């Protein structure tokens, strides 16, 4: 291995992944040196890395491409061209270099969110964003997020999650199931049912057999439930989609639409706190 020129080894490692480059580094002194090079780690950065850096609310300090990559593996707030800082959160997956985003509640389309009678915008000390949305009361719950697929890594299977909490004053959220879906190219590619429940223990949903049966299903259909996150919030899956990308043509205009709706029950509900929607690469076990 040491007989190979370092630039050849760097070219080889740049075709792998960050995780593979770190695993191969101990193979030889040449691999170890190449695994630290800017050639390798520059290849793991997004193609539009310069544009991403220009939009960060706080530009990270780095002395090498590897240091920059590791900095971008931590959530970074993005202005998104608005006056309010931090409407997006950008991050690279450490093992793969794939891009993930969190759209803040302000970036979402939430029915009646501009009416103080129905929704309250407030700060939350444990949120990455300046504001979150808290539902006061409504009988029509409709939350939708959109983003261009060109912002994401191509040829990657993604999943989307609604990041939320249920306050101690919550009511009516467990009466009717909600519909969650993903649309791509104006076609539904993922559709399911979710149920929010006020009573949670360690992020695990408690079933209500009287309404939805005992098998974790509504009408025989599997439904999604909120689970705990490491950041103290909870998330409920909206669905998954494959981002082809890289094909030119109209690919740069493609938009993925993610939605969470409960518009059929006409049941008053409140106490749902929305931080945003996360779109991240699906981890294959």
N, C-alpha and C positions, 0 to 999 in steps of 0.2 A: 504493500500500500504506500509506503514512504517513497517508492520510486516514481509515483505519479506526480506531475507538476501540480502545485497548489492551485493554480487557476483552473485546471481541469477538475480537481476535486470540488472547488467552489461552484463550478458550473453544474456539477452533478448534484450537490447538496441543495442548490437553489431550485431544483426540480422536485424536491421532496416537500416536507412540511417542517414547521418549527420543531415539532415533537421529534420527528425522525432525525433532523440535523443534530439535535442535542443527544440523541441516542447513539448516533454514529461517531460523534466527536472522540470518544475514547479509543476508536479503532486504531488510530496511529497519530503520531505527532503532526503529520500533514493534515489529517482530517480535523484534528483539534484546532489547528491554526485557521484552517478554512472555515470551520464552523463559527468563528468569531468575525469573519470578514463582512464588509459592507455589501459585497456582491451577493452573498447568501441572504442576508437579512433585508437588503433592499428589495429582493425578489419576493419576500413575504409581506411587504407593505402594500397597501392598496395602490393601484395604478394612478389614481388621482390624489395621492397622499398630500401633495402640495396644496390642493384646493381644500382638503379636509383640515389641514393645519391652519389655513388662513381663516377658517370659520370657528375655530375653537375659542371658547370664552377665555381660556388661559392656555397659552402655548407651552408645552412641556420643554424642559431643558434636557439636552442629550448631547453626548459626545461621539456617538456611533449609531449606525442604523439599528443595531441590536438594542441599544438603550432606548431608541425611539420606539421600536416595536413593543418593548416591554412596557413603556409608558402608555402606549395606546391600548394595552390590554386592561388598563384601568378605565372605568367609565369617564368619559370626557364630555362636558357640556358644550353644545353647539348653538350658536346664535340663530342660525337658519335665516339670516337676513332681516330679523325683526328687531324691534326696539327692546323687547323683553329678552334678557339673556337666558339661555338654558331651555329652549323649547324642544330640543332633541338631546339625547345622550348617545354617544358613539362609543363603540368598543370593538376590539379585535379579540377573537377567541384565541387563547394562548397556544393551544395544541395544533390548531389548523391555520390560523391567520384569517379565518373567515370573518366577515363584517356582521355586527349586530347593532341594532338601534332600539332605543326606547323613545316613543313619541309621547310627549307630555300631554296631560289632560287638555291643555290649551291648544294643542295641535289636533285634537279630536273634534269630531262633530257630535255634540251631545244635545239632544232635543231639549229645548227650553232652558239651556244652560245660562242664557243671558237674562233670565227672569229670576230675581232674588227670592221670589215666593217659592220657587221650585228647587233652585240650586244655590249653594253658597260656595264662593271661591275664597280659600283661606290658605295660610301657610301651615306646613307640617314639619316639625323639627327633624323627622326621620326621612323626609323626602329629598331626592336629588334636585327637585325643581322648586322654583319659588312659590308655586301655587298648586294646590290640588282642588278637586271639585267634590263637594259633599252634597249628596241628595237630601233635600229637606222633605219634600213630598211630591209624588206624581203617580198617575196611574198609567203613564206611557213612558217606558224606559227604552231609549234607543241611543246606542253609542256606536260610532263608526270612525275608523281610522283609515287613511289612505296614504300610500307613499309610492314613489317611482321605483320600480324594480331595478333600475340602473344604479340606485344607491347601494344595492346589495351585491354580494359575491355571486358570480355566474356559476351555473351548473351545480347548484347547491339546494338541498332540501331544507326548507325553513319551516318553523312553527311560530305561531303568534299566541301571545298570552295577554289577557287583561290583568293589569296590576291593580289591586284593590284592597280595601279593608272593610270590615263591617263594624260600625260603631256600637257602643253599648246601648244606644237609643234606637237601634234599628227595629223596623217592623215591616211586615208584609213581604219580605224578600223571599220567603220560603213557601209562599202559597201557590205560585204558578211557576213552571219551568220557563227558561229563556231559550231563545234560538241563537246559536252561534254559527257563523259561516265565514268562508273565505272566497272571494271572487277574483279571478284573473282573466284578463281578456274578455270581460263582461260575461264570464261563465262561472257558475258556482263549482269550485273544485273540492270544497270541504264543507260539510254541513252536519250539525249535531245539536244536542240539547244539553243545557247546563242548568244547575239549580244552585242558588245561593242560600245559605242557611246562617242564621245568627249564632247558633250554638256550635262552636268548634273547640276541639281540644288537641293541642299540638299540631294544628293545621290539618286535622283529619275530619272529614264531614261525618256528622251524625245523621243517619237516615231517619225518615219519617214514614214508617210502613203504611200508616193510614192513608197517605196521599199517593205515594209513588211505588208502593210494593216493597218487598224485602230483598230484592235481588239487585239493587242499585240501578234500576232502570225505570223509565217512565213510558208506560204503554209498550213494554217489551224492548225499548230502545235504550242503549247505553247512554248515560248522561255524564257530563263533566261536573266536577265539584272543585271548589277552591282548595288549594294546598299551600302550606307555608313556604316562604322564601327565606334565604339566608339574611336578607336585608331587613327582615322584620315585617315585610308586607306579605300579601297572599296573591296568588295568581290562579286564574281559571283559563284553561286552554280554549282558544277560539278555532283552531284547526291548523292545517299544514298545507304547504304548496311547494312546488319545485320551480325554482328560478333558473330558467335556461340561460337567458342573457347571452351576450357576446356574439349575437347573430346579426348585428347591424340592422338596417332598415328601420322598422317601427319599434324595435326593442327599447330604445331610449325613451319612448313615450308610454311604455306599458306601466300600468298602475295596479297595485294589489290593494284590494278593499277588504277590510276586516270588520266584522260587526257583531254586536251583542244586543239582542232585542227581547223585550217582553212587552208586547203591545196588544195582547188578546184578552188578558184576564180582567182589565179595568179595576184592579185591586190597588188601593193606595199603598204606597211603600216608601220607605225612607231609611236613612242611615248608611247608605252605600257611599264609600269614599273612593274616588278614582285618582290614581297617580298617572296612569298612562297605559300604553300598549307596547309590549316588547316583541320585537321580531328578531329571532335568533336562529342560528343553524341547529338543526335537529341532531342530537347526539345519538349515534347508533350504538346500541349495547353490544 
